[in-house]
Structure formats: structure tokens, C-alpha cells
Amino acid sequence: MQLSDDEVAGLEAKARADLGSGRFAEAAARFSALLDARPQVGTYAIDLASARLSIGPSSDALSACKQAVERNRGSHEAFYLLGACLQRSGRFAEAAMAFRQAIVLQPSFALAYNSLGNCLYEVADFTAAEEALRGATALEPQSAMMWLNLGRALHGAEKVGEAIDCFERAIALEPQWSPPHNNLATALRECAQLWAAGEHAELAIEFDPKSADALSTLGLLHRDLGDPQRAADRFRASLAIEPRAQIHSNYLFSLLYHPEISAKQILDEHRRFDELYAQPLTRFAERKWDRTADRPLRLGFVSADLGRHPVGFFLSGVLSALDRKHFSAFCYSDRKHADDLTERLRSRSDQWIESAKLSDDALGANIQKDGIDILFDLSGHTGKNRLLLFARKPAPLQISWLGYAFSTGLSAIDAVLSDGNETPIGCEHEFVESVIRLPHGYLCYEPPATMPEIAPLPALSKGHLTFGCFNNLSKLNAQVLDLWAAILCASPSSTLLLKTPELNQDEVRDFLLDEFARRAVAPAMLDLRPGSPHRELLTTYNEVDVALDPFPYGGGLTTCEALLMGVPVLTLGGDRFCSRHSISHLQNIGLPEFVVDSKAAYQARALALGNDIAALSRLRSTLRQCMLASPLCDAPRFARDLEAALRTLWRQRCEKVE
């Protein structure tokens, strides 16, 4: 195209006016014409790339950005635009390379440091992300956005205290900006600072009522404080704004705590998750696998909880007891930081793969390359789950176990491991998956190598019962508080000891005291204690006579630890998997008399226990020995049960006609 200098000037003026006014398509057309007329003017290629990228990260935008780089090899702006286009297309590793080149060309380019850090955050390279974002904040210390992003990177690296400092700095710079308030709420929640977290989540919503993230955060906080109805309302509001798999998982998990929603209703919501997020995903092309029914099998375990977490405690003994002639264990760990239990699990695995930085597609490809035959989901709908990996079906046989106390709802998961107490005959309708009942319990508990000594029954010296519960506050809904208050009021000399990390905050303690006061329970009848290191927590059971199990979500690891310390657990069954954890454990060690089937029976049994202190004392002296000798702690026996069940499932899979 031949244009005079005056025509070029006029066209350029119109193009820049279009760009400034948001008429990006018109601007792109004019800059394209200018580039045809003056190909030697490389800045027109940059302008064209900017205009097309402003329309969206299309193939045309990417071509324009690549052209801008080719014609302006020394331009930091051209490389930045290329990086931005790749970043918006989800090609984070390639985008990071472009941003790095922009920084080489212009070392004071704060925005490039910021974008580089965000790309590295997306691929879970939090150390490198922190380095880049520290560079950004050093160059532009008054940018709330850059402090927010640095806080996100630090939070990802589990440097929560430093992350909180960054979020607070972002808020100081822009007090009415919603995102740093929400991120601060999330970080404070992880530190069990629930009240302060709630205040910032409310501010995040006040400043942006359409923030799906802030509504979800507030839902989590309502759940943490034992209000599953308000939690569900917040999650529904969040999903109405932005349907997203993780928020939907948070919603589903919160429903397990709700005593007034039936198991059928909960399962229907889980099926909806499958329809919305899982079924539409493209499954992996099934690899060629050996259908020999009795060959050695490779087991894969996927979890972010392979450490000091109930999943880690329950998996450890099994890994050590597997028959290595017939089974090998591959652990895919999404855990960001190891602890002593992580190292124990690693030492008991045949292969250990750090998978936190891998996308679902990349992890699935690894699982297929490793030749995994049976893949275990150990998370369900908990916070750091990989259910959308399982939806892609990377393994021939997929099983849900340990990490989630309900059906996942996923049609891509074949089975769930349970037992006859956890899932009695007739409860199959509660699951999308096939129910596999192990004969001696659905899990195995490995006690700590060193255990605190068990003290005499406290009631012998106090003259009254001390009830206790060390479960999270999320399980203490209004119905639980009503029943426990009735027990205390009917036995005014008794006390209730509650111990959980959330009680480290005065506002939460005051909230719980008020809830009990409304139920006529005096503060003197309550002993509220914060969390503590694990051994100290176990030792505190020496101050408890009887543990009270919450409902509908009962204790799992907490029940095992109470029994280990000689403290029987009074439990009420229910209509869902998570209601029957303690039933399984109590039946396994021979204490069926601590299982009741109604609230009235629960209260009557709790009060009756105070009438026979001598019997409780005798039980305390023998309970640990009985537990350690029971199937609950017999790892070799459990491993044989598990292996037999897996072999049966595998044979059925080999016989299945595709």
C-alpha cells in the first residue's frame, strides 16, 4: 500500500485514538495498514500486537506478537507483549521465557518482573516466583498489585507469616481493593485466626459483592465455625457468580457437616459436580495394559496429604506391610513441604514422585508412563484434590479411599473402600462407586513410635466426669451443642474440655462461650484450649474421662487417638459415611456399648457413665492394650485384606469387555 507522509500521519493519529478509546479492532486494522505501508517502522508491529492482544489472546494476536519480536529484537515492550499473550493462553513456561528476555533488555521493567512471578506461581515454582516478585516490589514499592502477588507466591510456598505481611501492605496502599482482603482472610484462616479472617472476607465482599473467591472464603469460615447452612448459602452464591470446580468441591465437602440435609440430597449434588466438571473432560487414550489377572500390580496413591495428616497416619502402616512380590507402591505427592511422616511414607514407597508442580495432564501422562494399574484418590473433595485428574481416567482401575468420607460422585472412579460398619448392607445407594467392604475395618492405624503414659481416670480424683472432644470446631454444629449442653445441664458437676487450634483466638473462645451460655451452660463447666504439638495433644487426654463424638461428621483420627490414650468415645451413627467412622473403630476393638442410635440414648449413656466410675477406670487400664491387639492396629492383617480385595477387583477389570 502506497501512502503519503501526510496520509501515514493521519492514519497513525486515528489508530492511536482508536487504541486510546478502546476501539481495538479498528486500531488493529489501521496499524496493519500502517505496517504494510511502512514495514521498516518496527514500532507499528508493536502497536498492532498491542491492539490485537487487547481484543483477546487469539492466534492473530500471537502472530502479531511474534512479528513484533522479530522486527524489534531489542525491544523489551515487544517481548513483554509476547509473554502477555502466551500467559493469557495458559502457556506459562513459554511466557516466562519472554518475560525474562524483556527483563534482560530492560532491567528496571517492574511489570515484567510481576508477570514473570505470576507465571512461575501458576506452575507452582514458588521459590522462583518469590524472587521475581521481590524484584517487582523493589522497583515499584507503591504498587498494591505487586505486593498482593508477592504475598500469593509466599503463601504458595507456605511462608504464611510473610504472606500476611504482604497482603497487609497491599491493603495499606489500596484499602478498598477486594483481592488483598480475601487473600489475607485465606492466610489467616490457615493460621486458625478465624475471627480476623472473617472480618477481612466480609470486607472483600463489601468492596466487591461479585467476588466468587471472597464468597467461597466466607463459606469456608462459616463451616469452620460449625454453621454448615450459612456455609452452603455462601458457596451457592459464589457458584452462581462463577461456576468453578474447586469452589463446588468446597460446597460439597461442607454439606457433609450439615445435619439437616439427607445423604440422598448430598449425593445428588455430587453427581452434579460430575456432570458439570468431570464428564466433559477428555479421557486419556487407554494405554495397552497386560490383562493377566494374577501378575504383580502397580498401585498409585495421589494426595497432597502425605505427611502429618489423617491420610498419612492411616497409609503409613499399609505401605510397610504390602507384599512386595505382588504389589508395588507409587506415591504421587502434591505436598509442598515434607515433615517426619512424609519421610517415613517416602521410605516405605517403591517410587516417590513430587507432583505438586505437574498439571493434571502432565501428572496423568506420568501415571500412564509408570504403568499404574490401580490408582487411589486419597482426597475426594477436600481442599487440594485432584479429582479432575481422575476424571481423565489415567489408570485402568481407580479407587477412592481414606481422604473423603462420602462418594466422590465421579463416574470415572470405580470403587470406594469401606467396611460393614462404615457402610452397612443396604447403603450402596449412597455411592456412585461400587462399595468394597473390607472384613476388618476400612483403615489401619499406626500409633506413634513413642506414646505418652496413660494417667489414672481423672474422675477418681475429681469426683465427676470430664467429657472431651478434640475435633475441629467445624463439626460442632448447633445440634451437637444442644445435645452436649443438655448433658452438662443434667450433670452440673461435670465439665467439657474442648481442644482445637481454632480456640487460640479470644473471639472464637468468646463465641463458643456465648453459644453454650444461650443453652444455660456456665463458663465454669467449659475448659477451652487451643491446639498444641501432637504429643502434648495426646497427653491432654489424661484429663478426659469420656470423649464425645460430634455428628453428623464424626471423628476419624481423633477417635483412634482417644482410644489409644485409654479414653472411650461415645458415638451416634447417622445416614452417611462420615457419621460412622467411630462405629467402625469401636466395633473393631470390641466396644459396641459406646455406639448409640439416637440423641436420647446418647445423653442417657453419657450420664450413666458417671454412675460407674470404677468400670470406667478398669476400661482405661486395658483399652490401649485391647486397641493395639485389635484389627484396627494390625497392619499385616489389614494389608492381606486389602490385597485380596484389590486382586478381586483387578480380576473383574481384566474380564470386563470394553
Sequence and secondary structure as in RCSB ss.txt:
>XXXX:A:sequence
MQLSDDEVAGLEAKARADLGSGRFAEAAARFSALLDARPQVGTYAIDLASARLSIGPSSDALSACKQAVERNRGS
HEAFYLLGACLQRSGRFAEAAMAFRQAIVLQPSFALAYNSLGNCLYEVADFTAAEEALRGATALEPQSAMMWLNL
GRALHGAEKVGEAIDCFERAIALEPQWSPPHNNLATALRECAQLWAAGEHAELAIEFDPKSADALSTLGLLHRDL
GDPQRAADRFRASLAIEPRAQIHSNYLFSLLYHPEISAKQILDEHRRFDELYAQPLTRFAERKWDRTADRPLRLG
FVSADLGRHPVGFFLSGVLSALDRKHFSAFCYSDRKHADDLTERLRSRSDQWIESAKLSDDALGANIQKDGIDIL
FDLSGHTGKNRLLLFARKPAPLQISWLGYAFSTGLSAIDAVLSDGNETPIGCEHEFVESVIRLPHGYLCYEPPAT
MPEIAPLPALSKGHLTFGCFNNLSKLNAQVLDLWAAILCASPSSTLLLKTPELNQDEVRDFLLDEFARRAVAPAM
LDLRPGSPHRELLTTYNEVDVALDPFPYGGGLTTCEALLMGVPVLTLGGDRFCSRHSISHLQNIGLPEFVVDSKA
AYQARALALGNDIAALSRLRSTLRQCMLASPLCDAPRFARDLEAALRTLWRQRCEKVE
>XXXX:A:secstr
    HHHHHHHHHHHHHHHHHT HHHHHHHHHHHHHH TT HHHHHHHHHHHHHH S HHHHHHHHHHHHH TT 
HHHHHHHHHHHHHTT HHHHHHHHHHHHHH TT HHHHHHHHHHHHHTT HHHHHHHHHHHHHH TT HHHHHHH
HHHHHHTT HHHHHHHHHHHHHHSTT HHHHHHHHHHHHHTT HHHHHHHHHHHHHH TT HHHHHHHHHHHHHT
T HHHHHHHHHHHHHH   HHHHHHHHHHHTT TTS HHHHHHHHHHHIIIIITTS           TTS EEEE
EEES  SSSHHHHHHHHHHHHS TTTEEEEEEE  SS  HHHHHHHHT SEEEE TTS HHHHHHHHHHTT SEE
EES TTSTT  HHHHHT  SSEEEE SS SS    TT  EEEEETTTS TT GGG SSEEEEETT S      SS
       HHHHHSS EEEE S GGG  HHHHHHHHHHHHHSTT EEEEE GGGGSHHHHHHHHHHHHTTT  GGG
EEEE    HHHHHHHGGG SEEE  SSS  SHHHHHHHHTT  EEEE  SSGGGSHHHHHHHHTT GGGEESSHH
HHHHHHHHHTT HHHHHHHHHHHHHHHHTSGGG HHHHHHHHHHHHHHHHHHHHH   
